Each structure stands twice: as C-alpha cells, then as structure tokens.
Amino acid sequence: MTPRTALLQTLEHLDALDPDHLPVVPLDVYFTGNDQEESIAPNQWEFGRPPIRELHARFQAIAARPDVQGVHVGLHQDWGMALEDDTEWPAAENIHILTSADEPTVLSWLDGLESDGASVGWPYGQHAAAPMPAEGFQVFSVFWD
C-alpha cells in the first residue's frame, strides 16, 4: 500500500468517525510520500514558502523539541477531491502544534515559512480523534491565507 493510499483510508475513517470536523493526522502520515507542492499553502508556493520537503523537515524539527507534544496536519475541506483524482494528494489547511511554549516562541519557529501566523486552538473545532494536549500544553494552529 502506498503512503497516499494509506492516508486516504485513514482520512475516510476519520471522516466517518466525525463528519462535522475536518480530519487531523500526524505530521509524517501527511508528508511521507507527498511531493505535491500545492497540497499545502498553495498560494505561498513560489512566493516564499519553502519546498514541501523543507516544510516537512522544519516541522519535524519542531516536533522533536522537548516542549512539543506533537505536530499534526489539519486537512482542508476539499481533501476528498483526492479520492476522485488519483494524481492528487489530499489538500491540507493548517498545521497544529501541541506545545507548552508561549505564542512568541511558537511564532519564532515559523520564520521563513511564509505562514500568516498561528492562533491558539482548533480553528474549525476539534475532531473527535484529534490529540488532547497534556496538562500545561495547548494547540497552536499554523495557518496560511
């Protein structure tokens, strides 16, 4: 099974589990095998956003920090279009960082990613299968556009 097929199966399961909220998957589940530059932050691609492999590596480095519980990718409402077109990777909307760090620290991690910042919480509500932050941690959602 390819990483794309596994991701799509996971997304279908998550969508069936909680159709009212957008699915959230671990960072590596989303990025492994993904070489489609326009699958995340497409409006910033070629306008300062680093290539997808560098974006993945930057968030992997954030995930490895001792003050980070995890990094997850929130899917875009149109992720299901990838089910209809076997050349498309499911579209992502944002990246969620579960951390004990404060907002200025989180924002410093985003330098050079051409994001529009990060806000506390799940912007579209928390999916039933999304991770819960540990005590002393909160969710920052990185967004573009």
N, C-alpha and C positions, 0 to 999 in steps of 0.2 A: 504494500500500500504506500502510495506517495505521501509526503507531508501535506500536500494540498488536499488530497482525498481524506486523510485523517482529520485535518482541520475542518473541512466541510461536514463530516459526520459529527464531529464534536459540536459544531455550530447548530446543526439541525437538532441534536439532542437538547442543547441549551435553550433553543428557541421553543421547543415543545414543552420544556420544563417551566419556562416563564416567558410567554409570548408578549407580555406587557413591557418588558425591559430588554434593552439591547444586550447581547451576549458579551461576556468578558472572558478572555483566555490568557494563560501565562505568556509572557514575552516570547520565549523561544518557540512555543507552539505556533505563534503567529508568524514569526520571522524565518524559521527554518524552511528552506526551500523557496522562499519568496524573493524573486528578483524583479518584481514589477514596481518600478519607481513610483508609479502613480497610485499605488494601493493605499498610501497614507500621505497626508498633506500634499495632495497633487498640485495645489495652487502655488506651493512654495518650491516644488521641484523645478530645478533650473533657475531659481530665483533666490538661491542662498541655502536652501535646505540640503544638507549633505546627502550623498548617495545612501540607498537603503541599507547596505551592508555597514556603513559607518554609523547610521542611525541606530541600528541593532546593537553594534558594539558599544556605543555610548550608553545606551540604556542597560546593557549587560553590566557595564562598569558601575552604574548607579545601583543596580540590583545587588551587586557584590558588597556594597557598603555595609558596615555594621549597624548603621542607623536606618536601614531599609529592610522591611519585612518581605517585600515582594514588588514586582513590576508586572503589570498586566495590560493587555491591549483591549480597548473597548471598540466594538465593531460599529460600523456605520449602518444606518437604517437600510441601505441598499446592498448589504453584504450578500443577500440571496441571489443577486444577479449572477454571481459566480457559479451558481447551480445550473444556470441556463447556458453559460458560455464556458466551455472547458479550457479556454485560454486565459480567463480572468482569475485573479487572486481576490478573495473576499476583501471588500473595502473596510478600512479602519477609520474611526473617528478621532480617537484620542488614546493617550497612554496614561494609566493610573499608577501612581507611586504610593505605596503604603510605607509611611516613614514617621519617625519621631522628630525629624528635622523641622525647623521653622520655615516659614514661607520665603524669606530672603535667601536662605541656604538652598532650598529647592530651586528657586529661580536662577541661582548661580550655576546650578548643574545644567541648565538649559541653554547657556550661552552658545551661540553658533548653530543652533538647531532651527532657527527661524520660526520658532513657535510664537504664539501670541500670549504665552504665559501659562500659568497654572492656577487653578482655583480649588478650594477645599470642597471635597465631597464628590458624589457621583452626579454628573450634570443631567443625566436623564433618568435618575433613580437607580437604586442598586438592584442588580439582577439577583435572583434567588440563589444562584450558585457562585456569586462573586465572593471573594475572600473578605472576612471580617478583620479589621485592623485590631491588633493586640492592644492591650491597655497601654496608654501613652503614645499610641500611633494614630495617624489619621490618613485619609486618602487625599492626595493632590492629583487632580486631573489635568494633564498637559493637553493643550488644545492649539489647533491651527485654524485660522479664519475666524 
